[in-house]
Amino acid sequence: MAKVAKEIKDKRLLKLIRNYLKSGIMENGIKIENKEGTPQGGPLSPLLSNIMLNELDKELRRKKLSYVRYADDVAIFVKSPRSRRKSTQRDNQIHRNQTQTKSKQRKEQSRGSSFD
């Protein structure tokens, strides 16, 4: 929610998004708790994907790579196998950074810290 809060300043909207993410999903008439993320195909999925992947967009533009992205689907166009390897390494590094951030947040949450 910290990245979302950087982009969205309206506290009422942030509360609505938070409540939506905590609401869980219905599967075969049974409510299932949603522990993280947004339900696949949910109405907030494209919005939240765009916010979370904004850093990837900036990095790809900075490196002058050609790409197409819609929500969480992305295609990166490169000219050579070497360029593909470099691009893949960058993507993996961004993913590792995001994973480390999530892991750190989970540890802090388990200690009772608040991120709001």
C-alpha positions as CSV (number, residue, x, y, z in Angstrom):
1,M,0.0,0.0,0.0
2,A,3.0,2.3,0.5
3,K,3.6,2.5,-3.3
4,V,-0.1,3.0,-3.9
5,A,-0.2,5.8,-1.4
6,K,2.7,7.6,-3.1
7,E,0.6,7.8,-6.3
8,I,-2.9,8.2,-4.8
9,K,-3.3,11.0,-2.2
10,D,-7.0,10.7,-1.5
11,K,-7.3,9.0,1.9
12,R,-10.9,7.8,1.2
13,L,-9.8,6.1,-2.0
14,L,-6.9,4.5,-0.3
15,K,-9.2,3.2,2.4
16,L,-11.6,1.8,-0.2
17,I,-8.7,0.1,-2.0
18,R,-7.4,-1.4,1.3
19,N,-10.9,-2.7,2.2
20,Y,-11.3,-4.2,-1.2
21,L,-8.0,-6.0,-1.0
22,K,-8.8,-7.3,2.5
23,S,-12.4,-8.4,1.5
24,G,-11.4,-11.8,0.2
25,I,-13.0,-13.7,-2.7
26,M,-15.9,-16.1,-3.2
27,E,-15.2,-19.5,-4.7
28,N,-18.1,-21.9,-5.0
29,G,-20.0,-19.9,-2.4
30,I,-17.2,-20.0,0.1
31,K,-15.4,-16.9,1.2
32,I,-11.6,-17.3,0.9
33,E,-9.3,-14.8,2.7
34,N,-7.0,-12.9,0.4
35,K,-3.6,-12.8,2.0
36,E,-1.8,-10.7,-0.6
37,G,-2.2,-9.0,-3.9
38,T,-5.4,-8.4,-5.9
39,P,-7.6,-11.1,-7.2
40,Q,-6.8,-12.0,-10.8
41,G,-9.2,-10.3,-13.2
42,G,-10.5,-8.0,-10.5
43,P,-11.4,-4.4,-11.4
44,L,-8.5,-3.0,-9.4
45,S,-5.9,-5.3,-11.0
46,P,-5.0,-3.1,-14.0
47,L,-4.8,0.1,-11.8
48,L,-2.6,-1.6,-9.1
49,S,-0.4,-3.2,-11.8
50,N,0.2,0.1,-13.4
51,I,1.2,1.7,-10.1
52,M,3.5,-1.2,-9.1
53,L,5.2,-1.5,-12.5
54,N,5.8,2.2,-12.9
55,E,9.4,1.7,-11.9
56,L,9.8,-0.9,-14.6
57,D,8.5,1.5,-17.2
58,K,10.9,4.2,-16.1
59,E,13.9,1.8,-16.2
60,L,12.9,0.5,-19.7
61,R,12.6,4.1,-21.0
62,R,15.9,5.1,-19.4
63,K,17.6,2.2,-21.2
64,K,15.8,3.2,-24.4
65,L,14.3,-0.2,-24.8
66,S,11.2,-0.8,-27.0
67,Y,8.3,-2.4,-25.1
68,V,4.6,-2.7,-24.8
69,R,2.8,-3.1,-21.5
70,Y,-0.8,-3.4,-20.5
71,A,-1.4,-3.9,-16.8
72,D,0.9,-6.8,-15.8
73,D,1.6,-8.1,-19.3
74,V,4.8,-6.8,-20.9
75,A,6.7,-7.5,-24.1
76,I,10.2,-6.1,-24.5
77,F,11.7,-5.9,-27.9
78,V,15.5,-6.3,-28.4
79,K,17.8,-6.7,-31.4
80,S,20.2,-9.4,-30.2
81,P,20.6,-12.4,-27.9
82,R,23.0,-10.3,-25.8
83,S,20.5,-7.5,-25.4
84,R,17.9,-10.1,-24.4
85,R,20.2,-11.4,-21.7
86,K,20.9,-7.9,-20.3
87,S,17.2,-7.1,-20.3
88,T,16.4,-10.3,-18.5
89,Q,19.0,-9.7,-15.9
90,R,17.5,-6.2,-15.2
91,D,14.0,-7.6,-15.0
92,N,15.2,-10.3,-12.6
93,Q,17.0,-7.7,-10.4
94,I,13.8,-5.5,-10.3
95,H,11.8,-8.6,-9.3
96,R,14.4,-9.6,-6.6
97,N,14.2,-6.0,-5.2
98,Q,10.4,-6.2,-5.0
99,T,10.5,-9.6,-3.5
100,Q,13.0,-8.5,-0.8
101,T,10.8,-5.5,-0.1
102,K,7.8,-7.7,0.4
103,S,9.7,-10.1,2.6
104,K,10.9,-7.2,4.8
105,Q,7.4,-5.8,5.0
106,R,6.0,-9.2,6.1
107,K,8.7,-9.4,8.8
108,E,7.8,-5.9,10.0
109,Q,4.1,-6.7,9.9
110,S,4.6,-9.8,12.0
111,R,6.2,-7.6,14.6
112,G,3.1,-5.4,14.6
113,S,4.4,-2.5,12.5
114,S,1.9,-0.5,10.5
115,F,2.5,0.6,6.9
116,D,-0.4,3.0,6.5
